[in-house]
Each structure stands twice: as C-alpha cells, then as structure tokens.
Amino acid sequence: MFVTRAVRVRNLRKQYRRFCLGPVDLDIAPGEVVAVTGENGSGKSTLLLCVAGLLRPDRGTVDISGLGWPGESGPAKERVGFVSDGLRLHPRESLGWHADLAVALGSSRWDAARFRWLSKRWGLVLEERAGALSRGQTLRALLAFALARRPDVLILDEATAALDRSMRSSVHEFLRDSAREDGLAVLFASHLPEDSIEMASRVVHLEGGSVRPTDGCRARAQAADVR
C-alpha cells in the first residue's frame, strides 16, 4: 500500500480541567522532520502523546501510515517509535537484556543488527547495566531501541536535551539521514532552539492548545520559543 502521509491528525481534541488541546489538524509526509514549538503548558507533550497512541484523545482521529487509533492500534504502534526524557530502563538489567526482551515481545520490525550498530556508534556497551548509565547515555540507548524497531514515525519529547553538543549533533545527523534516505518521519519537541533550527523542515507552533500559523521567515524565530 502506497502511503502519502506518515501522520494524519484530524480534529484532535484533549480536554483537561484547566486546559484544552485542539482541535488540531496535522499532516506529516514520509521523510519530513516537524518541530512542535510553544511555551510551557501550550500542549506540546499532550499532542505528541496522542499521536504516539499513549494518550487517548477525547475527539478526533490519528492515522499512522494509513493505520488508525484505536481500531488498528496494534499494527499502528508497530510503526511508531517514541522517546521522552521521562522514559526509564530496568536499572538492574543490561542493555543486551533489554534487546533480548524486545525480541521476546515479538516486535516484527525489530532489527538486532541495527541496534548493535547504533549502540556502537553512540558509545554504548551492551553489557552495561541500565542503572549505571548517565542520563545522556540512557537517552542514547532509548533512541537506539526506538530506531532499531525501524519505525515509520519517530516521536521525540525532549529526547536530546540531556545529550552533550557533540552527541546531539551525531543524533541529529543520523535522523536527518534517515529522513532523507529511508523516509523516516520525525515529530519532536525540544526546549533547545538549536534542535529546531538544525533538524526541522517545518515548525508547528502551539499557543494555548491551538496551532498558530507559521511561515518560512518566522519558523526560525519561533524556534526560540520552544520550552
């Protein structure tokens, strides 16, 4: 099946007691890298969680590569990689153990060779216990796990902020190459303006839960509003 959109969001809405996201419409093409910017509390994480299938919206639809939440949630989730600053690994187990767990859980898209290659590229030791890793090393490992599943869509919520400048540039380079060569779609939020400037082909700006128009001239300026 030929898919023209990696992500298709229509009329998405999520209501909290004192905040409402949406309604949001969003299309992301294969190979596109989209930054979500906005101040704290503007709805960035809520939007990313809904697109990732980790938070159920009150209204609207999300399609990943033509597969929708929630009716086709199993196949759709196979096509999404998600990393956030809040994710953790089992502290007493090694990275190799986590890789074996991915195989045991039956991920049909898991690529063990790619995981080993990414781990080596980003300075990870598979025998190392997760609890002994720094925060930056943990985020590198989480990115390697997410990318080894060969997702159609990678969603990143503050996933590179704890990396040092050199490693962040390496991750950015790999993601840009994956978008260009493999058609990986990336949707990310970061409080670092340089992440949006270096990576994004397009900026989606949120204010008070609503998408505000941007143009090419304003995109870089609005990247400084990422919180």
C-alpha positions as CSV (number, residue, x, y, z in Angstrom):
1,M,0.0,0.0,0.0
2,F,1.4,3.4,-1.0
3,V,1.2,5.9,1.8
4,T,1.4,9.7,1.1
5,R,1.1,10.6,4.8
6,A,3.2,9.2,7.6
7,V,0.9,11.0,10.1
8,R,-2.6,12.3,9.6
9,V,-4.4,14.0,12.5
10,R,-7.9,15.3,12.2
11,N,-9.9,17.3,14.7
12,L,-7.9,16.1,17.6
13,R,-9.0,17.4,21.0
14,K,-8.0,16.6,24.6
15,Q,-9.7,18.3,27.5
16,Y,-8.2,18.7,30.9
17,R,-9.8,20.6,33.8
18,R,-8.0,23.8,33.1
19,F,-6.6,23.2,29.6
20,C,-7.8,22.1,26.2
21,L,-5.6,20.9,23.3
22,G,-7.2,21.4,19.9
23,P,-8.9,20.9,17.7
24,V,-5.7,20.1,15.9
25,D,-5.2,19.0,12.2
26,L,-1.7,17.9,11.2
27,D,-0.2,16.1,8.2
28,I,3.4,14.8,8.1
29,A,4.8,13.3,5.0
30,P,7.4,10.5,4.9
31,G,10.8,12.0,5.3
32,E,9.6,15.2,6.9
33,V,11.0,16.4,10.2
34,V,8.5,18.6,12.1
35,A,9.2,20.6,15.3
36,V,6.5,21.4,17.7
37,T,7.2,24.7,19.5
38,G,5.5,26.7,22.2
39,E,5.7,27.8,25.8
40,N,5.3,25.5,28.8
41,G,1.7,24.4,29.0
42,S,0.9,25.0,25.4
43,G,0.1,21.3,24.7
44,K,3.3,20.0,23.1
45,S,3.6,16.9,25.1
46,T,-0.1,16.2,25.0
47,L,-0.1,16.4,21.2
48,L,2.9,14.1,20.9
49,L,1.5,11.5,23.4
50,C,-1.8,11.4,21.4
51,V,0.0,10.9,18.1
52,A,2.1,8.2,19.7
53,G,-1.0,6.4,20.9
54,L,0.0,6.7,24.5
55,L,-2.8,9.1,25.4
56,R,-6.4,8.8,24.2
57,P,-7.9,12.0,22.8
58,D,-11.4,12.9,23.6
59,R,-12.2,13.6,20.0
60,G,-10.6,13.2,16.6
61,T,-8.5,10.6,14.7
62,V,-4.8,9.8,14.3
63,D,-3.6,7.7,11.4
64,I,0.0,6.3,11.3
65,S,0.9,5.2,7.7
66,G,-2.8,4.7,7.0
67,L,-3.5,2.8,10.2
68,G,-5.7,4.5,12.8
69,W,-6.0,4.7,16.5
70,P,-7.7,2.9,18.2
71,G,-9.2,0.4,15.7
72,E,-5.9,-0.7,14.2
73,S,-3.8,0.2,17.3
74,G,-1.6,-2.9,17.2
75,P,-0.3,-2.6,13.7
76,A,-0.1,1.2,14.1
77,K,2.0,1.0,17.2
78,E,4.5,-1.2,15.4
79,R,5.2,1.7,13.1
80,V,5.9,4.3,15.9
81,G,9.0,4.9,17.9
82,F,8.7,7.1,21.0
83,V,11.3,8.6,23.3
84,S,10.9,11.1,26.0
85,D,13.0,12.5,28.8
86,G,10.8,10.7,31.3
87,L,11.3,7.1,30.0
88,R,13.4,4.7,32.0
89,L,15.1,1.3,31.6
90,H,15.1,-1.5,34.1
91,P,18.1,-0.4,36.3
92,R,19.3,-3.8,37.3
93,E,19.4,-5.2,33.7
94,S,21.9,-4.7,30.9
95,L,21.2,-3.1,27.6
96,G,21.6,-6.6,26.0
97,W,18.9,-7.9,28.2
98,H,16.6,-5.1,27.1
99,A,17.4,-6.0,23.5
100,D,16.5,-9.7,24.1
101,L,13.3,-8.5,25.7
102,A,12.4,-6.7,22.5
103,V,12.8,-9.9,20.6
104,A,10.8,-11.9,23.2
105,L,7.9,-9.4,23.0
106,G,7.7,-10.3,19.3
107,S,8.3,-6.9,17.6
108,S,8.0,-7.8,13.9
109,R,10.1,-4.9,12.9
110,W,13.0,-5.3,15.4
111,D,16.4,-5.1,13.7
112,A,19.1,-6.5,16.1
113,A,22.0,-5.7,13.7
114,R,20.8,-2.0,13.5
115,F,20.6,-1.9,17.3
116,R,24.2,-3.2,17.7
117,W,25.4,-0.7,15.1
118,L,23.7,2.3,16.7
119,S,24.9,1.2,20.1
120,K,28.5,1.1,18.8
121,R,28.1,4.5,17.0
122,W,26.8,6.2,20.2
123,G,29.3,4.6,22.6
124,L,27.0,2.2,24.4
125,V,28.2,-1.1,25.9
126,L,25.6,-3.8,25.8
127,E,26.8,-5.5,28.9
128,E,26.4,-2.3,30.9
129,R,23.6,-2.2,33.5
130,A,21.0,0.5,32.8
131,G,21.2,1.8,36.3
132,A,24.9,2.6,35.8
133,L,24.2,4.8,32.8
134,S,24.2,8.6,32.9
135,R,21.0,10.4,31.7
136,G,22.7,11.2,28.4
137,Q,23.7,7.5,27.9
138,T,20.2,6.4,28.8
139,L,18.6,8.7,26.2
140,R,21.1,7.4,23.6
141,A,20.1,3.8,24.5
142,L,16.4,4.7,24.3
143,L,16.9,6.3,20.9
144,A,18.8,3.2,19.7
145,F,15.9,0.9,20.9
146,A,13.3,3.1,19.2
147,L,15.2,3.3,15.9
148,A,16.1,-0.4,15.9
149,R,12.3,-1.1,15.5
150,R,12.6,0.6,12.1
151,P,9.5,2.9,12.7
152,D,7.8,4.9,10.0
153,V,7.4,7.7,12.5
154,L,9.7,8.7,15.4
155,I,8.3,10.9,18.1
156,L,10.7,12.7,20.4
157,D,9.7,14.6,23.5
158,E,12.8,16.4,24.9
159,A,14.7,13.3,23.9
160,T,18.0,15.0,23.1
161,A,18.2,17.8,25.7
162,A,20.5,15.8,28.1
163,L,23.0,15.0,25.3
164,D,26.2,16.9,25.1
165,R,26.7,19.0,22.0
166,S,28.8,16.5,20.0
167,M,26.4,13.6,20.7
168,R,23.4,15.7,19.9
169,S,24.9,16.6,16.6
170,S,25.5,13.0,15.8
171,V,21.9,12.1,16.6
172,H,20.7,15.0,14.5
173,E,22.8,13.9,11.6
174,F,21.5,10.3,11.8
175,L,17.9,11.4,12.0
176,R,18.3,13.8,9.0
177,D,19.9,11.0,7.0
178,S,17.2,8.5,8.0
179,A,14.5,11.0,6.9
180,R,16.2,11.7,3.6
181,E,17.2,8.2,2.7
182,D,14.6,6.0,4.4
183,G,11.6,8.2,4.6
184,L,11.5,8.3,8.4
185,A,9.0,10.9,9.6
186,V,10.1,12.7,12.8
187,L,7.8,14.7,15.1
188,F,9.7,16.3,18.0
189,A,9.5,18.9,20.8
190,S,12.6,20.4,22.5
191,H,13.3,23.4,24.7
192,L,16.6,23.9,22.8
193,P,16.1,26.3,19.9
194,E,19.1,24.8,18.0
195,D,17.3,21.5,17.8
196,S,14.5,23.1,15.7
197,I,16.9,25.2,13.7
198,E,19.2,22.2,12.9
199,M,16.6,19.5,12.3
200,A,13.2,20.8,11.4
201,S,12.0,21.1,7.8
202,R,8.8,22.6,9.3
203,V,7.6,24.1,12.5
204,V,4.2,23.7,14.1
205,H,3.6,26.4,16.8
206,L,1.2,25.9,19.7
207,E,-0.3,28.7,21.8
208,G,-2.8,27.8,24.5
209,G,-3.5,24.4,22.9
210,S,-4.2,25.8,19.4
211,V,-2.0,25.7,16.3
212,R,-0.9,29.1,15.1
213,P,0.2,29.8,11.5
214,T,3.9,30.0,10.7
215,D,5.8,30.7,7.6
216,G,9.3,30.1,6.5
217,C,10.5,33.5,7.6
218,R,9.1,33.1,11.1
219,A,10.0,29.5,11.7
220,R,13.5,30.1,12.9
221,A,12.4,33.0,15.2
222,Q,9.6,30.8,16.7
223,A,12.1,28.0,17.4
224,A,13.4,30.3,20.2
225,D,10.0,30.0,21.8
226,V,10.4,26.2,22.4
227,R,10.0,25.5,26.1
